[in-house]
């Protein structure tokens, strides 16, 4: 079992696809916007001319609003977060969603997050800005933090910052997921994290 090199002093989570299932169909969003399959949505919007960008941002907004209404919590997430809270370790969210939409969905969880960083707050993942900013706010080294997400951008962001990175698979086939070879640890279910917490926090 691979574990962090240092005692963990903080947890940084992606939200959608990791803690919360918003049921967003990203391929459907790309189709509605007119993007080829696999292209990153936010980066593609940034490259558009202004009128086209506004039109596509409104399409994305409608999908995300539906995602807020449809949101549910992934299995065993609440129990793991409560265990982290009992250890008195801070938790933060780094999401490519809008921060206000994230805040609406995070009320489904029984814990409070110290910091919530959305796409309008600074450079987005895979840039390491957000985890570095969070660790600075907490007064810890990035190597004392764990960054958990379900997508390669989460892992690349955490790795570039110097965090211990965990790829959450949702139980999917590992061969179908980008980022498995880049993550420090692969987690199929949050019960696995729950079992490691006391050891990691020592």
C-alpha positions as a printed NumPy array, in Angstrom:
array([[  0.   ,   0.   ,   0.   ],
       [  1.472,   3.336,  -1.107],
       [  0.944,   6.111,   1.424],
       [  1.93 ,   9.778,   1.738],
       [  5.535,  10.438,   2.775],
       [  4.383,  12.859,   5.471],
       [  1.549,  12.936,   7.991],
       [ -1.511,  14.308,   6.225],
       [ -2.619,  17.724,   7.47 ],
       [ -5.324,  18.529,   4.914],
       [ -7.538,  17.056,   2.189],
       [ -8.345,  18.716,  -1.123],
       [-11.246,  17.274,  -3.116],
       [-12.602,  17.63 ,  -6.584],
       [-16.381,  17.835,  -6.298],
       [-18.36 ,  16.646,  -9.33 ],
       [-17.583,  13.031, -10.105],
       [-15.768,  12.603,  -6.799],
       [-18.01 ,  13.63 ,  -3.905],
       [-21.123,  14.628,  -5.835],
       [-22.747,  12.999,  -8.855],
       [-24.451,  15.782, -10.818],
       [-25.357,  13.369, -13.647],
       [-23.792,  15.81 , -16.127],
       [-23.33 ,  14.279, -19.577],
       [-20.2  ,  15.997, -20.853],
       [-20.502,  14.436, -24.296],
       [-24.02 ,  15.874, -24.568],
       [-22.688,  19.287, -23.522],
       [-19.986,  19.095, -26.198],
       [-22.58 ,  18.079, -28.78 ],
       [-24.879,  20.976, -27.863],
       [-21.958,  23.408, -28.015],
       [-20.605,  21.902, -31.224],
       [-17.314,  20.535, -29.887],
       [-15.606,  17.363, -30.981],
       [-15.728,  14.47 , -28.527],
       [-12.995,  14.677, -25.906],
       [-12.191,  18.366, -26.274],
       [-11.953,  20.214, -22.921],
       [-15.071,  22.345, -22.595],
       [-13.813,  25.323, -20.574],
       [-10.607,  25.723, -22.558],
       [-12.604,  25.543, -25.797],
       [-14.942,  28.289, -24.599],
       [-11.995,  30.521, -23.783],
       [-10.753,  30.304, -27.363],
       [-14.084,  31.367, -28.928],
       [-14.936,  34.84 , -30.178],
       [-17.166,  36.786, -27.78 ],
       [-20.672,  36.275, -29.22 ],
       [-20.135,  32.564, -29.821],
       [-18.616,  32.188, -26.368],
       [-21.606,  33.824, -24.666],
       [-23.988,  31.529, -26.55 ],
       [-22.036,  28.432, -25.556],
       [-21.611,  29.578, -21.949],
       [-25.405,  29.835, -21.714],
       [-25.727,  26.267, -23.025],
       [-23.236,  25.089, -20.397],
       [-25.096,  27.083, -17.744],
       [-28.379,  25.303, -18.506],
       [-26.709,  21.904, -18.215],
       [-25.028,  22.876, -14.939],
       [-28.273,  24.215, -13.461],
       [-29.882,  20.852, -14.211],
       [-26.876,  19.196, -12.593],
       [-27.486,  21.117,  -9.382],
       [-31.09 ,  19.89 ,  -9.337],
       [-30.109,  16.264, -10.051],
       [-27.117,  16.074,  -7.693],
       [-26.656,  13.138,  -5.317],
       [-23.798,  12.026,  -3.068],
       [-21.574,   9.103,  -4.042],
       [-21.678,   6.052,  -1.715],
       [-19.638,   6.151,   1.511],
       [-18.515,   9.747,   0.915],
       [-20.359,  11.241,   3.899],
       [-18.908,   8.722,   6.346],
       [-15.349,   9.333,   5.133],
       [-15.718,  13.109,   5.325],
       [-17.106,  12.884,   8.853],
       [-14.092,  10.797,   9.835],
       [-11.752,  13.45 ,   8.423],
       [-13.661,  16.098,  10.349],
       [-13.33 ,  14.07 ,  13.566],
       [ -9.571,  14.05 ,  13.01 ],
       [ -9.807,  17.865,  12.877],
       [ -8.168,  18.001,   9.472],
       [ -9.214,  20.815,   7.12 ],
       [-10.967,  20.058,   3.845],
       [-11.191,  22.108,   0.651],
       [-12.881,  21.882,  -2.732],
       [-11.255,  22.612,  -6.089],
       [-13.727,  22.392,  -8.952],
       [-14.017,  23.412, -12.572],
       [-17.676,  24.169, -11.776],
       [-18.893,  27.614, -10.793],
       [-18.309,  28.172,  -7.086],
       [-21.939,  29.183,  -6.46 ],
       [-23.252,  25.996,  -8.062],
       [-20.701,  23.999,  -6.073],
       [-21.896,  25.591,  -2.828],
       [-25.483,  24.595,  -3.644],
       [-24.498,  20.962,  -4.176],
       [-22.166,  20.765,  -1.19 ],
       [-25.079,  21.333,   1.207],
       [-25.865,  17.658,   0.519],
       [-22.778,  16.756,   2.577],
       [-22.676,  16.746,   6.399],
       [-19.39 ,  18.676,   6.74 ],
       [-18.022,  22.164,   6.177],
       [-15.241,  22.912,   3.715],
       [-12.7  ,  25.543,   4.719],
       [-12.129,  26.721,   1.152],
       [-14.162,  26.327,  -2.051],
       [-12.389,  27.306,  -5.267],
       [-14.378,  27.417,  -8.497],
       [-13.428,  28.16 , -12.066],
       [-13.784,  31.918, -11.732],
       [-11.444,  32.203,  -8.738],
       [ -8.138,  31.589, -10.517],
       [ -6.362,  29.296, -12.996],
       [ -8.3  ,  26.052, -13.406],
       [ -7.084,  22.475, -13.128],
       [ -4.752,  21.033, -14.388],
       [ -2.94 ,  24.207, -13.298],
       [ -1.524,  23.718,  -9.757],
       [ -2.557,  27.2  ,  -8.584],
       [ -5.57 ,  26.099,  -6.518],
       [ -3.93 ,  23.376,  -4.376],
       [ -0.878,  25.593,  -3.862],
       [ -3.129,  28.471,  -2.774],
       [ -5.042,  26.214,  -0.377],
       [ -1.901,  24.819,   1.246],
       [ -0.563,  28.337,   1.651],
       [ -3.811,  29.372,   3.352],
       [ -3.594,  26.368,   5.664],
       [  0.082,  26.983,   6.408],
       [  1.152,  23.495,   5.334],
       [  3.449,  22.056,   2.694],
       [  1.72 ,  20.568,  -0.376],
       [  3.384,  17.24 ,   0.475],
       [  1.305,  17.246,   3.681],
       [ -1.933,  17.357,   1.685],
       [ -3.922,  14.792,  -0.268],
       [ -5.712,  15.742,  -3.483],
       [ -8.533,  13.436,  -4.551],
       [-10.362,  13.524,  -7.883],
       [-11.895,  11.38 , -10.603],
       [-10.18 ,  12.872, -13.652],
       [ -6.682,  13.265, -15.031],
       [ -6.791,  17.069, -14.556],
       [ -7.185,  16.551, -10.779],
       [ -4.157,  14.288, -10.688],
       [ -2.034,  16.551, -12.889],
       [ -2.904,  19.591, -10.787],
       [ -2.095,  17.816,  -7.533],
       [  1.122,  16.313,  -8.864],
       [  2.35 ,  19.665, -10.152],
       [  1.639,  21.211,  -6.748],
       [  3.423,  18.408,  -4.881],
       [  0.365,  16.829,  -3.232],
       [ -0.204,  13.112,  -2.683],
       [ -2.743,  12.328,  -5.421],
       [ -5.634,   9.872,  -5.329],
       [ -7.703,   8.938,  -8.378],
       [-11.273,   7.954,  -7.497],
       [-12.574,   5.497, -10.104],
       [-16.25 ,   5.217,  -9.05 ],
       [-15.628,   1.483,  -9.509],
       [-14.971,   1.854, -13.241],
       [-12.517,  -0.253, -15.233],
       [ -9.088,   1.269, -14.599],
       [ -8.074,   0.83 , -18.234],
       [-10.851,   3.215, -19.29 ],
       [ -9.751,   6.083, -17.034],
       [ -7.148,   8.706, -17.894],
       [ -4.748,   9.44 , -15.071],
       [ -4.375,   6.025, -13.487],
       [ -0.689,   5.878, -14.369],
       [ -0.098,   9.379, -12.949],
       [ -1.867,   9.018,  -9.578],
       [ -0.062,   8.012,  -6.387],
       [ -2.985,   5.813,  -5.358],
       [ -6.151,   4.528,  -7.041],
       [ -9.336,   4.334,  -4.971],
       [-12.406,   2.455,  -6.167],
       [-14.639,   3.224,  -3.179],
       [-14.515,   5.746,  -0.344],
       [-14.465,   2.961,   2.228],
       [-10.823,   2.478,   1.192],
       [-10.014,   6.051,   2.191],
       [-11.884,   5.634,   5.453],
       [ -9.677,   2.662,   6.33 ],
       [ -6.459,   4.631,   5.711],
       [ -7.253,   7.853,   7.561],
       [ -5.818,   7.097,  11.002],
       [ -2.609,   5.769,   9.484],
       [ -2.221,   8.714,   7.104],
       [ -2.802,  11.319,   9.811],
       [ -0.055,   9.97 ,  12.126]])
